[in-house]
Amino acid sequence: MTLADLIPTLRPTLAARLEPGLWPVTTAATCDGRVSVGGCDLAELAARHGTPLQVLDVADVRERCRAYRRALPDAEIVYAAKALLTPAVARLVGAEGMSIDACSGGEVAIAAAGVSGERILLHGNVKTDADLRAAAEARVGLIVIDSLDEIARVAAHARGVQDVLIRVTPGVDAHTLPGLTTGTLNQQFGLPFPEAAIAAKEIGTRRGLRLVGLHCHLGSQVTSTAPYVDAVHRVVRFAAEQDIDLQVLDTGGGHAVDVRGAAHDGPATLDPKDLARDLGRALRGACAHHGIAVPHLLVEPGRAIVARAGVTLYRVWAVKHVGDTTFVAVDGGMSDNPRPALYGARHPVRRIGKPVRAPLSPMTVVGRHCEATDRIAEGVPLPADLAVGDLLAVPCTGAYTRSMASTYNAVAPTPMLGVGGGAALPI
């Protein structure tokens, strides 16, 4: 039994408290159930623009960018565009001094709306001729070589001399979900050290390419600095053994964000200050040990920049009581947020727009799509009087939602609004 059950009049007061770290920095809540972000009342936005609706707190994105730049003032912070990219987002992160990591010609074109070509890095385990033409036209600063097969193609499309990195797989387990692991040897990204050594020699024979460093990416939702430290030591040792001029070391991204809150098991947020401290110490130590100069460091946060800035709004269209389970069906789901279906991700859910006067009861929030895996949250506490027409808000949905969205079942794309200073505009 909770305090709210013992003293029901406390329910609205307790409900007004939003768990810090899950909601955007400008979020405010009142005892009558109203929640605002960026000075905009979420229920009013839903009434005006319809649901489902995604809201992005511009101030939150700015603050996350600045936190990385404060923690790593001498490093280049490269925003991972795959987390969320629109021309407005590109301009927003670009104005905060971020470079942008793109994974296709399309992302290169959008990134170019916010940053100059030399601040764009092209990634991807497949780079088509169209991708490479787009990169050449944009004069991207770096291209990351992911396979031996693409070296000749990258060289053929280069205009002048193109700086490149080699993506290596250092054999480091980041202890995240199998579907989010990319630093071990048994996956499709990058080159193990023996093949990377061959790639380095091959690049050296190409007049249009200049190898300036190495890249690695360990996975997503990595909660500890230890895997990054391990990877730095391995990659620096490899560079020294192969006599690679390590001007640049890109340690990738994957920095964990807590999307469920302290009351649940799940990845804890990786603080960029901790990452900066431990990466810097490891890099200086490894380079001193092997007698090489300390390279320019790149890091690639994506989720860590935009996840907590996003809130998704849904309208309830059905409430079913089936055995011991209460199913709440909403007007969105896997078409706007496929992560629960893909990775088993679970999000907190909150009813907004009216006060909480009934006790909380565990409910399962499901989407509208014809898939049994279309479940947004399971066993989340919601008011027992939840009804059709109520408005639900799901925080921490700024990353890998819109960018992975689909039109499954021919549903319309979910709009996104950027909010700040009481104004809301498409972003």
N, C-alpha and C positions, 0 to 999 in steps of 0.2 A: 504494500500500500504506500502510495506517494503522499507527499505533503499536500498536493493539490486534492487528493482524494479525501484527506482528513479535513481540509479547510477549503471547500469548493470555491469560496469567494476569491481565493488567491490565484485561481486558474488564469484569468486574464493577465494578471501581473507577471506570473511565471512565463506565460506564453509569449510575452513581449520581449523576453530575453533571447536573443539570437546567439548561437554558439560562435564565438570569435574564431576567425581562421577559415570559416566555411563560406561566409558571405562577403560581398564586396566591401571595400573600406568605407564607402559612403552610406552604407545601409543604416536605416533607422526604422525602429518598430514602435508601435504604440499599443496600449492595453486593449484597444478595440479591434486589434487584428490588422491594422493598416501597416504596410511595409513599403518603404520608399528606398530607391537607389538613385544616386546622382540627383537628388532633389525631386525625383519623379515618383508619384504614387503608382505602385505596380498594378493595383486593381484598376485604376483609371487608364493606364496604358492598355491593359487587356480589353477593357470596354471599348476603347477607341480604335485599337488596331486588330482586335480579334486574337484568338488563340489557335494553335500553339504560337508562342511568341518568345523569342530569345532577346534578352536585354544584356548589354555589355557596359560596365562601368568604366568610362574613359579614365577617370582619376585612378582607379585601381591598376589599370594597365600601366599608366605612367609611373606609379609608385613601385611596381615590380621591376620595371626597367631600371629605375634609379637605384633600387636596392642592389641590383647586380653591378651596376657601374660603381657604386660606392664600395662594394666588397672587392671588386676586381678592377681597380682604376687603370692598371697597366695592361689588362687583357682586352681582346676584342670580343664583345658580346654579340653573338650571331643568333638572331631570333629564328627559331625553327618554324618556318611558314606552314608546315603541314598541320600544326595545331589549330591555326585559324588564320586565314589570309583573305583580305579584301583590299581594294585600293586604299580605303580609309585606314584600315589597320596598318598597312605598309607605311602610310604617311605618319601615323601615330608613333610607331616604334622607330621609324627613321628619324623623326624629330627628337627622339630621346637618345639618339646616338648609337642605335643598334644597327648592325649589318643584318642581312637576311639570308637564310639558307633555303634554297629552292630545290625541288626534286623533279621538275619538269619544265619544258618550255613555257607552259601556261603559267606556272608559278613565277618563272623569271619575268614574264611580261607584267604580272601584277606587282611583283616586288619593285619593278622599275618605276612604279608610280610613287614610291616612297623614298627610294635610295638610288644613288648613282651606281652604274654598273660595277665599279671596282669594289663596292660594298655588298655584292651578291656572290654567294658561293653556290655552285651547282653540284648537287648530290645525286644519288640514285643508283640502284644496281642495274638499271637499264636506261641508257641514254640514246634515244633514237636520233636519226639524222635531223629531224625537225627540232628536237631538244637542243642539239649542238649548234644548229644554225641560229636558234634564238639566243643561245649563250654568246655566240660570236657577235651577233648584231648588238647585243647589250653590252659587250665588252666586260663580261663578268670577271671579277678579280681572281677567283679560284675555281677550279674544277677538281672534284675528288674522283680519282681513278678507283673503280670498284672491281675491275676484272682485267685480265690480260687481253681479252678480246677487244676491249674498247680503246686501247691505247692508240692504235692506228687511226681509228675514226676521230678521236679527239684531236689528234695531230692534223688530220686532213681538214678539219673545219676551223682550225686556229687561224686567227688573223694576227700576224706578227708572232710573238712568243707568248704562249699561254702558260701561266703559273698553275701547277697542279700539286695536289697532295695524293698520297696513296692511302686508301683505307685498309688498315690491317685489322685482323681479328686476333687479339692478344691472348685468347684462351682464358679469359677472366669471367667467372660466374658472378653476376651481380645480385644473385639471390632474389630475383623478382619472379613474376609469373612466367611459365614457359613461353607463352605467346608474346611476351614483352622482352625476351632475352635476345641480345644480338652480339654479345662479346665472346661467346663460346665458339668452338671450332665447328660445331655441327649445325650451321645455319647458312643462309644464302648470301649474307652480306660480307663484303670485304675479302681480303686475301690473307690466308695464314702466312706466317713469316717466311717460309721457304719460297712461296709463290710471290710474295711481296718483294723479295730480293731479286727475283727474275724481272719483275715489273720495273724496279728501279734501274736495272741495267738497260732494259728495253727503252724506257723513257729517255735515258741518256743518249740514245742513238737518234732520237727524233729532233730535228732542227726546230720544229715549232713548239716544243714543250720544254718547260723548265721545272724540275722537281724541287720544290721548296720546303717540303716537310711531309709529315705523316698525320693521319687521322684515325681515330677509333671511336666506336660508339658501343656502349655496354648494354643498353636496354632502356626500358622505361620504368618509371616509378621505383627508382633506385634510392633507397633510404639512407645509405651509409656512404661516407667518403672513402671507406676502405677499398672498394673495388677500383675506384679512380686512382688511388695511390698505387695499387698493385699494377694497374695498366700503365701508368706513367713509368714506373721502373722497368717494365718489360719493353715498352716501346723505345725508351731512351737507350736501353742496352742494345736492342736490335739496330737502331740507327748508328750507334758507335761501332758495332761489329761489322756493319756493311759500309762504313765510311760514308753514310748519307749526311749531306749538309742539312742539318735539322734547323732551318730558320723558323719554321712554324710547327707547332704541335696543337692539334685540335682534339680535345678530349670528349667532344660530343656533348649530348645533353642527357635527358632522362631523369632529371632531378625530381624526386618524388614530391607530390602534393597530397596532403590529407584531404580526401573528398568525402569522408564519412563522419569525422568528428571524434573527439576523445573517448566517447562512450562506446565506440565500436573498434573491433580489431581491423587493422588496415595499415597501409603505409603511412608513416609519419613524414611530415614535410622536411625536406633537406634544406637547411639554412644556407644561403649563398655565402655567408661569412665563414661558416665551418668549411665549406668547399674551398673557398679562397685560401684559408689558412693551411689546410692539409695538402691541397694541390701545390701551392707555392713551395712549401717545405719539401715535398717529395721531388718536385722538379729541380729545385736548386741542388738537393742532395744527390740525385741521380746524375745530373750533369757534372757536378764536381767529381763524383766517383769515376766517371768515364772520361773526364778531361775534355768536355765539349762545352761550348757556350750555351747559356740558357736561351731557349727559343722563345719566340713570341707566342703567347698562349691564346687559344680560342676556346670558347665554350658556347654551347648551343641550347639554351633554355627555350622551350616552347610552352609546354603545359604550365611550367612555373610562372610564366608571364601572364597568361590569359585565363587559366582555369577558374580561379576564384573571382574573376571579374564578371563571369557569366551567370545569369539566372534564367531558367526556362519556366514559362508559365503555361499551364494546362487547365482546361475546363473539364469538370467531371460530367460524364454523360451516362454512367450507369454504376450502380452499387449492387453487388450480388453477394449473398451469404450462402456459401457452399460448404456444408459441414462445419468445420471449425475455422474456415478461412473466409475472410471478407475481401472480395475482389473489387477494386475501384478502377473503372475503365475511363481513360481520358482520351482527348482528341489528338494526341500525338503519339510518340513512341520511337520505335527503331528507325523510322525515316528521318527523324531529327536528332536522335541520339542512339546510334547502334552499339555503343560500348557495352551496355548490359548484356546484349545478345552475343557479342563477339568475345568478350573477356570476363563475363560474369560481374562486371562493375555494378556497384550498388550505391545509390545516392540517398541522402536524407530528403525528406519531403515535408512541406509545411503548408497547411491551409492558411490562406491570407484573405483579407477583406472583411472578416467578421470576427468577433471575439470568441475565445474558447471558453465555453461554459460547461460542456459535457466532459466526462472523463475520457482519457485517451485509450484507444484500443488498437492492437496490431492489425494492420491491413496490408494487402499486396496491391500495389499500383501497377496496372497493366496498360499497354498501348492499344491502339486501334487496329493493328495489322494482323493479318492471317498467319501468325506464327506463334507457337506456344512459348517461344523464347522471348517474346516481346514483353518483358517485365522490367519496369523502371526501378522498382524497389519492392522488397519483400519484408513483411513483418515490421513495417515502419509505424510508429505511434501517430495516429490521427484521431481527431475528435469523433466520438461514437455517433454524433448526430450529423456526420458528413452526409451531404445530399447532392443529388443532381443539380448542376449549375454552380456548385462551389468552385473556387479557384485554388489551384495548387501551385506552389513555387518550388522549384528544384534548384538549389544552389550548386556552385562548383561545376557548371556546365559550359564554361567558355572554351574549353579545349576539346578537340576531336569530336565535336558534335556537328556543327555546321560544315566543317571541312570534310566529314565523312558521311554527310547526309545523302539521302536518295529520294527518289519519287516512287518507292515501292507502293503497290496498290494504286498508283497514279494519284497519290496525294500531292497537294501543292507544296512547294518549298516553304519552309518556315521562315518568316522574316526576322531580321535582327535589327534592333535599335541600339545606337550608342547614346548613353545618357550622361548628362553632366550639367551642373548649374541650373537644374530645373527644366532643361530642354532635352528633347528626344528626337534623334534624326536617324534615318537608315544608315547603316555602316557596312 
